[in-house]
Amino acid sequence: MAMSTRTHRIARLRTLTLTGIATTGAAAAALTLMPASAQAAEATHVSTSAVATASTNDSHTTPKAGAGYANTLDGWIKQSLDIMKAKGIPGSYEGVRRNIMRESGGNPNAQNNWDVNAQNGTPSKGLLQVIDPTFNAYHVAGTAHSVTDPVANITAAANYAAHRYGSIDNVNSAY
């Protein structure tokens, strides 16, 4: 992808606005993003195109779901990182884990039922508190198409963060 095209897409994606914040558990903050209503269709179109570009790199080296990975937070992160590496999505174990602990405290079933997104019928869900429109736009081929699947949730959120911030490693607060 030409640098100017990528830069243009990133600039257009920056029109997303933070619309909700809440807490999950005793200490973790569940933060969600939702496109501003005026740009929702355009942002979805742009992000779907960007994801489609990233998704076309499906190769036989993409790790199979559950193959050799522990069904734990550590295993989910490692499996996601292997998929991310195969798809060219940047991120590190430390960056992913730090954001998970802040967003959900490591609970793959965490769901925010009280912020503005939830009030509008789109609660944030999973380890990285992703709303359905963001999950659908940034879903990575080869992962389950379920926002609450831990590996799919991590990988989609990291894909979103890569397009918006360059990497999930660059996310240190609300994103």
RARA-V666140 format. One record per pair of residues at least 12 apart in sequence whose C-alpha atoms are under 10 Angstrom apart, sorted by the first residue. I is the first residue (numbers start at 0). J is the second residue. Records with the same first field share a line. If there is no record, write none. Layout:
# RARA-V666140
I->J / J
This chain:
# RARA-V666140
0->49 / 52
5->49 / 162
6->162
8->42 / 45 / 46 / 48 / 49 / 162 / 163
9->45 / 46 / 49 / 161 / 162 / 163 / 164 / 165
10->162 / 163
11->38 / 41 / 42 / 45 / 46 / 163
12->34 / 38 / 41 / 42 / 43 / 45 / 46 / 159 / 162 / 163
13->34 / 42 / 162 / 163 / 164
14->34 / 35 / 37 / 38 / 39 / 41 / 42
15->32 / 33 / 34 / 35 / 36 / 38 / 39 / 42 / 163 / 174
16->31 / 32 / 33 / 34 / 35 / 36 / 38 / 174
17->30 / 31 / 32 / 33 / 34 / 35 / 173 / 174
18->30 / 31 / 32 / 33 / 34 / 35 / 114 / 115 / 116
19->31 / 32 / 33 / 111 / 113 / 114 / 115 / 116 / 117 / 122 / 123 / 173
20->32 / 111 / 113 / 114 / 115 / 116 / 123 / 173
21->102 / 111 / 112 / 113 / 114 / 115
22->101 / 102 / 103 / 110 / 111 / 113 / 114
23->101 / 102 / 103 / 104 / 106 / 109 / 110 / 111 / 112 / 128
24->102 / 103 / 104 / 106 / 109
25->104
26->100 / 101 / 102 / 103 / 104
27->98 / 99 / 100 / 101 / 102 / 103 / 104 / 105
28->98 / 99 / 100 / 101 / 102 / 103 / 104 / 111 / 128 / 172 / 173
29->99 / 100 / 101 / 102 / 103 / 104 / 109 / 110 / 111 / 114 / 123 / 124 / 125 / 126 / 127 / 128 / 129 / 173
30->101 / 102 / 103 / 111 / 114 / 123 / 124 / 127 / 128 / 129 / 130 / 172 / 173 / 174
31->102 / 111 / 114 / 115 / 116 / 117 / 121 / 122 / 123 / 124 / 127 / 128 / 129 / 130 / 133 / 173 / 174
32->116 / 123 / 128 / 129 / 130 / 132 / 133 / 173 / 174
33->115 / 116 / 121 / 123 / 129 / 130 / 131 / 132 / 133
34->132 / 133
39->132
42->133 / 136
43->132 / 133 / 135 / 136 / 137
44->136
45->136
46->133 / 135 / 136 / 137 / 159 / 162 / 163
47->133 / 135 / 136 / 137 / 138
48->136 / 137
49->136 / 137 / 158 / 159 / 162
50->135 / 136 / 137 / 138 / 139 / 140 / 155 / 158 / 159 / 162
51->136 / 137 / 138 / 139 / 140
53->86 / 87 / 88 / 137 / 139 / 140 / 158
54->86 / 87 / 137 / 138 / 139 / 140 / 141
55->86 / 139 / 140
56->85 / 86 / 87 / 140
57->82 / 85 / 86 / 139 / 140 / 141
58->85 / 86 / 141
59->85
60->81 / 82 / 84 / 85 / 86
61->78 / 81 / 82 / 83 / 84 / 85 / 86 / 140 / 141 / 142
62->78 / 79 / 80 / 81 / 82 / 83 / 85 / 141 / 142
63->78 / 81 / 82 / 141 / 142
64->78 / 79 / 82 / 141 / 142 / 143 / 150 / 151
65->78 / 150
66->78
70->149
71->105 / 107 / 149
72->96 / 99 / 105 / 106 / 107 / 126 / 149 / 150
73->92 / 96 / 105
74->149 / 150
75->107 / 148 / 149 / 150 / 151 / 152 / 153 / 154
76->91 / 92 / 93 / 95 / 96 / 99 / 149 / 150 / 153 / 154
77->91 / 92 / 95 / 150
78->149 / 150 / 151 / 153 / 154
79->92 / 95 / 142 / 149 / 150 / 151 / 152 / 153 / 154 / 155 / 157
80->92 / 95 / 150 / 153 / 154 / 157
81->154
82->139 / 140 / 141 / 142 / 150 / 151 / 154
83->139 / 153 / 154 / 155 / 157 / 158
86->139 / 140 / 141 / 154 / 158
87->158 / 161
88->139 / 154 / 155 / 157 / 158 / 159 / 160 / 161 / 162 / 165 / 166 / 167
89->157 / 158 / 160 / 161 / 162 / 165 / 166 / 167 / 168
90->154 / 157 / 158 / 160 / 161 / 165 / 166 / 167 / 168 / 169
91->157 / 166 / 167 / 168
92->167 / 168
93->167 / 168
94->157 / 166 / 167 / 168 / 169 / 170 / 171
95->126 / 127 / 153 / 154 / 156 / 157 / 166 / 167 / 168 / 170
96->126 / 127 / 153 / 167 / 168
97->167 / 168 / 170 / 171 / 172
98->126 / 127 / 128 / 153 / 156 / 157 / 167 / 168 / 170 / 171 / 172 / 173 / 174
99->125 / 126 / 127 / 128 / 153
100->126 / 127
101->126 / 127 / 128 / 171 / 172 / 173
102->123 / 124 / 125 / 126 / 127 / 128 / 129 / 172 / 173
103->124 / 125 / 126 / 127 / 128
104->126 / 127
105->125 / 126 / 127 / 149
106->124 / 125 / 126 / 127 / 128 / 149
107->124 / 125 / 126 / 127 / 128 / 146 / 147 / 148 / 149 / 150 / 152 / 153
108->124 / 125 / 126 / 128 / 146 / 147 / 148 / 149
109->123 / 124 / 125 / 126 / 127 / 128 / 147
110->122 / 123 / 124 / 125 / 126 / 128 / 129 / 130 / 147
111->123 / 124 / 125 / 128 / 129 / 130
112->124
116->130
117->130
123->146 / 147
124->146 / 147 / 148 / 152
125->145 / 146 / 147 / 148 / 149 / 150 / 151 / 152 / 153
126->146 / 147 / 148 / 149 / 150 / 151 / 152 / 153 / 156
127->146 / 147 / 149 / 152 / 153 / 154 / 155 / 156 / 157
128->146 / 147 / 152 / 153 / 156
129->146 / 147 / 152 / 153 / 155 / 156 / 159
130->146 / 152 / 156
131->145 / 146 / 147
132->146
133->146 / 155 / 156 / 159
134->146 / 147 / 151 / 152 / 153 / 154 / 155 / 156 / 158 / 159
135->155
136->155 / 158 / 159
137->151 / 152 / 154 / 155 / 156 / 157 / 158 / 159 / 160 / 162
138->151 / 152 / 153 / 154 / 155 / 156 / 157 / 158 / 159
139->151 / 152 / 153 / 154 / 155 / 156 / 157 / 158
140->154 / 155
142->154 / 155
153->167
156->174
157->170
159->174
160->174
